[in-house]
């Protein structure tokens, strides 16, 4: 009888623990927005230019924790995290009037949802002779860290050209780091970028 009671108790604890772990999590979802596609001119070399294509996304973050958690960092990582992929291809900028680093220190009270409008950057090379035609209808927006940023919304060929240069090996995923105040543990959640 005692053995059966112990097994029943263990099952109840296991069920409660699994239900709690399913309930207490962070849900991430993202969608493309109608914000303009942007391009950042980075490094000019003899026959090519390094540019960063900036694609707009809306990230929805829902906390299913009963206590406060804090978003300590948001980063972009390569697919699989292997050495063959270069994480420096990925950059993130918040979608403000001027580009800025991703937010940190954002607190979520229990069962809270927050929305982040961001740009995800894809680093790529284009030939110098292609630059003039691709930037022909681009509208200059700002200088960010010594790099010029343009709006590609009025260009017809540039968005299609740059979209084709985003291959599967540079898509990667977003990684959100959180701090759970209840148990003083760090949390990490990821979401793949299509």
C-alpha distance (Angstrom), angle and dihedral (degrees) to the residues before:
residue distance angle dihedral
X1 . . .
X2 3.81 . .
X3 3.80 89.8 .
X4 3.81 92.0 53.0
X5 3.82 90.8 47.7
X6 3.82 90.4 51.5
X7 3.83 91.8 50.0
X8 3.83 90.5 48.2
X9 3.82 90.7 48.8
X10 3.82 91.1 48.8
X11 3.81 90.9 50.5
X12 3.82 92.1 49.9
X13 3.83 90.9 49.9
X14 3.82 90.7 48.0
X15 3.83 92.5 49.6
X16 3.82 93.2 46.7
X17 3.81 91.0 47.3
X18 3.81 93.1 48.6
X19 3.83 91.6 46.6
X20 3.80 90.2 49.6
X21 3.81 92.6 48.8
X22 3.81 90.1 49.5
X23 3.80 91.9 49.2
X24 3.80 97.4 43.3
X25 3.77 105.3 64.0
X26 3.78 142.1 99.5
X27 3.80 120.0 -103.0
X28 3.80 117.8 -151.4
X29 3.79 127.0 -167.9
X30 3.76 133.3 162.8
X31 3.76 140.1 -168.9
X32 3.78 136.7 -174.6
X33 3.78 115.6 -105.4
X34 3.79 133.4 -151.9
X35 3.82 91.8 -113.4
X36 3.81 110.7 126.9
X37 3.77 122.1 -87.3
X38 3.81 109.3 -114.1
X39 3.79 135.5 -160.8
X40 3.78 127.1 -153.6
X41 3.79 119.0 -155.2
X42 3.79 107.4 -141.2
X43 3.82 122.5 164.2
X44 3.82 125.2 6.5
X45 3.79 116.4 -152.0
X46 3.79 133.2 177.3
X47 3.81 97.1 -81.0
X48 3.80 104.8 1.9
X49 3.78 143.7 44.6
X50 3.81 128.7 -142.3
X51 3.79 109.6 -134.8
X52 3.79 133.2 176.4
X53 3.78 116.8 -140.2
X54 3.82 108.7 -147.0
X55 3.82 114.4 -153.7
X56 3.82 120.5 -170.6
X57 3.81 121.1 -126.5
X58 3.79 136.4 168.1
X59 3.80 113.2 -138.4
X60 3.81 118.0 -160.8
X61 3.80 114.7 -160.0
X62 3.81 118.7 -169.0
X63 3.80 120.7 -172.7
X64 3.79 115.7 -151.5
X65 3.80 92.1 -175.5
X66 3.80 119.3 115.2
X67 3.81 91.3 -144.4
X68 3.79 132.3 54.0
X69 3.79 119.8 -75.6
X70 3.78 127.1 -178.0
X71 3.81 129.0 -144.2
X72 3.79 101.0 -129.8
X73 3.81 98.4 177.0
X74 3.80 144.8 -5.6
X75 3.80 119.0 -155.4
X76 3.80 140.9 166.9
X77 3.80 118.7 -123.9
X78 3.77 134.8 -171.6
X79 3.79 124.4 -104.5
X80 3.79 109.6 -84.9
X81 3.79 91.9 -4.3
X82 3.80 91.3 -112.2
X83 3.78 124.1 151.2
X84 3.80 91.3 -109.6
X85 3.80 90.7 72.3
X86 3.75 121.5 68.2
X87 3.83 113.2 -139.5
X88 3.81 89.4 -162.6
X89 3.81 86.4 77.9
X90 3.78 88.2 72.6
X91 3.78 126.1 72.3
X92 3.80 131.8 163.0
X93 3.77 128.9 -146.8
X94 3.78 128.4 178.9
X95 3.78 114.6 -118.4
X96 3.80 102.0 -111.8
X97 3.77 131.7 131.7
X98 3.80 85.2 -86.1
X99 3.79 122.5 29.9
X100 3.80 115.3 -101.1
X101 3.83 138.1 173.5
X102 3.83 118.2 -86.6
X103 3.81 116.1 -80.0
X104 3.79 122.3 -99.5
X105 3.76 133.4 -179.3
X106 3.83 91.8 44.3
X107 3.81 108.5 152.9
X108 3.80 124.3 -146.4
X109 3.78 116.3 -158.2
X110 3.80 115.7 -151.0
X111 3.82 113.7 -51.1
X112 3.79 93.8 -2.5
X113 3.83 129.9 157.2
X114 3.78 124.6 -154.5
X115 3.80 131.3 -178.4
X116 3.80 124.9 -143.5
X117 3.82 120.8 -166.1
X118 3.78 105.4 -157.3
X119 3.77 144.3 160.6
X120 3.80 118.5 -128.4
X121 3.79 113.0 -152.7
X122 3.80 127.7 -143.6
X123 3.78 115.7 -163.6
X124 3.82 114.6 -142.8
X125 3.80 144.0 153.8
X126 3.79 126.5 -116.4
X127 3.79 128.7 -178.0
X128 3.79 115.3 -101.4
X129 3.81 91.5 -124.7
X130 3.85 89.9 55.4
X131 3.78 93.3 53.1
X132 3.82 97.7 76.9
X133 3.80 94.5 53.4
X134 3.83 93.2 42.5
X135 3.80 93.2 48.7
X136 3.82 94.4 40.7
X137 3.83 96.7 108.3
X138 3.81 96.5 22.7
X139 3.80 115.3 126.2
X140 3.80 116.7 -136.6
X141 3.83 110.6 -124.2
X142 3.79 111.9 169.1
X143 3.77 148.0 -37.1
X144 3.79 113.6 -104.3
X145 3.80 117.5 -171.0
X146 3.80 90.7 -23.0
X147 3.82 92.2 -49.4
X148 3.80 123.0 113.4
X149 3.81 117.8 -125.7
X150 3.82 122.9 -155.3
X151 3.80 135.1 -170.0
X152 3.83 111.0 -126.8
X153 3.83 94.0 -168.8
X154 3.83 94.0 108.8
X155 3.79 95.6 44.9
X156 3.79 120.4 95.7
X157 3.79 103.0 -168.5
X158 3.83 102.2 33.5
X159 3.84 98.9 66.2
X160 3.81 92.4 50.1
X161 3.81 91.9 44.8
X162 3.81 94.6 50.9
X163 3.82 94.5 41.4
X164 3.82 88.9 57.5
X165 3.79 89.6 54.7
X166 3.83 92.0 61.3
X167 3.79 101.1 94.8
X168 3.81 126.8 -175.8
X169 3.80 92.4 -102.7
X170 3.82 92.0 63.9
X171 3.81 100.2 41.7
X172 3.80 96.6 90.6
X173 3.79 127.1 158.3
X174 3.77 140.5 -87.4
X175 3.77 117.1 -111.7
X176 3.81 121.1 -156.7
X177 3.80 119.9 -164.4
X178 3.80 118.8 -158.9
X179 3.78 136.1 -178.7
X180 3.80 118.1 -139.5
X181 3.82 109.9 -147.7
X182 3.82 93.5 -165.3
X183 3.78 97.1 64.1
X184 3.82 98.7 12.3
X185 3.79 92.0 -121.7
X186 3.78 131.0 139.0
X187 3.80 117.6 -121.6
X188 3.78 128.7 -159.4
X189 3.79 127.3 -163.8
X190 3.81 127.9 176.8
X191 3.77 136.2 -164.4
X192 3.81 126.6 -167.3
X193 3.79 118.8 -123.1
X194 3.81 115.1 -135.7
